[in-house]
Amino acid sequence: MTLFFPSHAETAPPVTSTVMGMTTSASVPTESEGAIAHGGTVTDRLVDANAQYAAAFTDPGMDARPVLQVAVVACMDARLDLHKALGLQLGDCHTIRNAGGVVTDDVIRSLTISQRALGTRSVVLIHHTGCGLESLTEEFRHDLEMEVGQRPAWAVEAFRDVEQDVRQSMQRVRTSPFLLHTDDVRGFVFDVKSGLLREIDPA
């Protein structure tokens, strides 16, 4: 199945489930090239990088409303470069990320604001292969309680079957009473080895 994303100028090539790309930290300069080599921290390196970015920055004059009217919910995994993997440009979409890319109450909060205040209509959900949540259980919360003396109010949302968890996330979006647009909700698993998306049948 193919997703068609028009660009800001005319039209962009279709984004399909067979031509996705990604980058990882392997393509980023090593720490010896950044502030860490001079006794700084990782945050110092990021601040230095921002200064260079800002020096050449030009206000794009964009509205806060995403051009493509789409919100992407994905895992926070550092191997996922969503904009490159989906052929997106600055201003195209909202990206909402958390551990596992699962649809929690806070994701519903963000999607509700995204749709009702900022005009998005489509929702794309992206889990991925080799997710860290597949190796956790709800015992993680118990361990935290034993360590700090307080049980977390949130669920770990761990899973064993990534496809089934994508289906569950799609269902949570489609049945939320707060969302205006639930007719275009699609879910995928991103392969971190190949960079390809595989669409998940919601049935």
HUQUITA-V770304 format. One record per helix or strand. SS is the DSSP state (hx for helix, st for strand). FROM is the first residue (numbers start at 1). TO is the last residue. If there is no record, write none. Layout:
ss=SS from=FROM to=TO
ss=SS from=FROM to=TO
This chain:
ss=st from=2 to=3
ss=st from=15 to=16
ss=hx from=25 to=27
ss=hx from=31 to=33
ss=hx from=35 to=38
ss=hx from=42 to=55
ss=st from=70 to=75
ss=hx from=82 to=86
ss=st from=93 to=98
ss=hx from=99 to=101
ss=hx from=105 to=116
ss=st from=122 to=128
ss=hx from=132 to=135
ss=hx from=139 to=148
ss=hx from=162 to=174
ss=st from=185 to=190
ss=st from=197 to=200
